[in-house]
Amino acid sequence: QVQLVESGGGLVQAGGSLRLSCTPSRSAPSIHTIGWYRQAPGKQCELVATITTSGYTNYADSGKGRFTISRDKAKNTVYLQMNSLKPEDTAVYYCNAPYALGYLLDWGQGTQVTVSS
């Protein structure tokens, strides 16, 4: 089964930026909706943002005005540009394909984002 592979995380100071990438593990058709999610230690996994193949986006309040989700159809890659990062953004970030009954794909390894104060 195709998995989505996350990359681009790292350690950054508060106020800094990172761009995360989400790419299929092998060639695959585009998936209608891709979402970025994050899980901080001791907390539940939460939605960060979603994007559809037509470019419609949706953001959780935590990232509005700071995060931008985008999609490169030619590369079949979804990005999450994160600016003005805060220590509370520290988490493992995952991407997946949500649908009415859950998620289409198995969860990947995620990419760690650590924001120092």
Kinemage of the C-alpha trace (Angstrom):
@kinemage 1
@onewidth
@group {chain A} dominant
@subgroup {mainchain}
@vectorlist {calphas} color= white
{ca gln a 1} P 0.000 0.000 0.000
{ca val a 2} L 1.130 3.521 -0.691
{ca gln a 3} L 2.286 5.502 2.302
{ca leu a 4} L 2.828 9.210 2.605
{ca val a 5} L 6.352 10.179 3.640
{ca glu a 6} L 6.876 13.306 5.682
{ca ser a 7} L 10.094 15.327 5.686
{ca gly a 8} L 11.452 18.774 6.437
{ca gly a 9} L 11.224 18.886 10.204
{ca gly a 10} L 13.999 20.056 12.454
{ca leu a 11} L 15.037 22.279 15.320
{ca val a 12} L 14.289 25.967 14.951
{ca gln a 13} L 14.163 28.953 17.253
{ca ala a 14} L 10.897 30.654 18.085
{ca gly a 15} L 9.933 32.991 15.270
{ca gly a 16} L 11.636 30.834 12.683
{ca ser a 17} L 10.238 28.945 9.708
{ca leu a 18} L 10.151 25.434 8.341
{ca arg a 19} L 8.624 23.850 5.262
{ca leu a 20} L 7.363 20.321 5.554
{ca ser a 21} L 6.829 18.026 2.581
{ca cys a 22} L 4.449 15.094 2.149
{ca thr a 23} L 5.181 12.724 -0.746
{ca pro a 24} L 3.854 9.268 -1.687
{ca ser a 25} L 6.263 6.386 -1.073
{ca arg a 26} L 5.818 5.328 -4.698
{ca ser a 27} L 4.024 6.504 -7.783
{ca ala a 28} L 0.334 6.885 -7.057
{ca pro a 29} L -2.667 8.848 -8.302
{ca ser a 30} L -3.496 12.103 -6.590
{ca ile a 31} L -5.628 11.814 -3.491
{ca his a 32} L -8.531 14.228 -3.200
{ca thr a 33} L -7.829 15.578 0.278
{ca ile a 34} L -4.522 15.581 2.118
{ca gly a 35} L -4.163 16.796 5.663
{ca trp a 36} L -1.315 17.702 7.964
{ca tyr a 37} L -1.669 16.609 11.573
{ca arg a 38} L 0.523 16.884 14.638
{ca gln a 39} L 0.947 15.148 17.939
{ca ala a 40} L 2.771 16.732 20.839
{ca pro a 41} L 4.034 14.614 23.756
{ca gly a 42} L 1.166 13.621 26.026
{ca lys a 43} L -1.439 15.143 23.735
{ca gln a 44} L -3.866 13.822 21.179
{ca cys a 45} L -3.214 14.061 17.488
{ca glu a 46} L -4.758 17.227 16.076
{ca leu a 47} L -5.546 18.562 12.632
{ca val a 48} L -3.313 21.347 11.351
{ca ala a 49} L -4.585 21.938 7.813
{ca thr a 50} L -6.111 20.211 4.804
{ca ile a 51} L -6.071 20.814 1.072
{ca thr a 52} L -8.096 19.312 -1.765
{ca thr a 53} L -7.048 18.653 -5.353
{ca ser a 54} L -8.925 21.807 -6.371
{ca gly a 55} L -6.904 23.851 -3.891
{ca tyr a 56} L -9.536 24.388 -1.236
{ca thr a 57} L -7.798 24.780 2.128
{ca asn a 58} L -8.863 24.557 5.726
{ca tyr a 59} L -6.837 25.475 8.802
{ca ala a 60} L -7.066 24.833 12.491
{ca asp a 61} L -7.129 28.007 14.554
{ca ser a 62} L -3.657 27.249 15.914
{ca gly a 63} L -2.047 27.796 12.524
{ca lys a 64} L -4.219 30.433 10.890
{ca gly a 65} L -2.140 33.338 9.647
{ca arg a 66} L 1.121 31.474 10.258
{ca phe a 67} L 0.864 28.218 8.314
{ca thr a 68} L 0.194 27.739 4.614
{ca ile a 69} L -0.683 24.413 3.037
{ca ser a 70} L -0.058 24.033 -0.677
{ca arg a 71} L 0.016 21.360 -3.316
{ca asp a 72} L 2.340 20.736 -6.281
{ca lys a 73} L 0.331 18.533 -8.615
{ca ala a 74} L 3.291 17.822 -10.902
{ca lys a 75} L 5.320 16.480 -7.984
{ca asn a 76} L 2.290 14.978 -6.224
{ca thr a 77} L 3.565 16.660 -3.084
{ca val a 78} L 1.806 18.626 -0.370
{ca tyr a 79} L 3.712 21.231 1.603
{ca leu a 80} L 3.175 22.933 4.915
{ca gln a 81} L 4.964 26.254 5.210
{ca met a 82} L 5.198 27.211 8.866
{ca asn a 83} L 6.217 30.736 9.811
{ca ser a 84} L 6.457 32.534 13.146
{ca leu a 85} L 6.886 29.215 14.894
{ca lys a 86} L 6.179 28.998 18.609
{ca pro a 87} L 7.398 26.502 21.217
{ca glu a 88} L 3.848 25.129 21.390
{ca asp a 89} L 4.177 24.073 17.744
{ca thr a 90} L 6.657 21.425 18.874
{ca ala a 91} L 5.268 18.050 17.805
{ca val a 92} L 5.634 15.201 15.377
{ca tyr a 93} L 3.910 16.227 12.164
{ca tyr a 94} L 2.149 13.678 9.972
{ca cys a 95} L 0.231 13.759 6.727
{ca asn a 96} L -2.609 11.497 5.721
{ca ala a 97} L -5.721 11.386 3.583
{ca pro a 98} L -8.880 11.940 5.613
{ca tyr a 99} L -12.274 10.787 4.470
{ca ala a 100} L -15.678 10.319 6.047
{ca leu a 101} L -14.828 7.038 7.764
{ca gly a 102} L -11.294 7.823 8.894
{ca tyr a 103} L -8.031 7.848 6.957
{ca leu a 104} L -7.214 6.209 3.660
{ca leu a 105} L -3.631 5.290 4.453
{ca asp a 106} L -1.531 3.895 7.262
{ca trp a 107} L 0.230 6.554 9.291
{ca gly a 108} L 3.867 7.166 8.409
{ca gln a 109} L 6.830 7.953 10.647
{ca gly a 110} L 6.142 11.658 10.747
{ca thr a 111} L 8.705 14.419 10.968
{ca gln a 112} L 9.773 16.002 14.247
{ca val a 113} L 9.452 19.757 14.636
{ca thr a 114} L 11.065 21.280 17.697
{ca val a 115} L 10.792 24.981 18.417
{ca ser a 116} L 13.074 26.358 21.086
{ca ser a 117} L 12.231 29.467 23.096
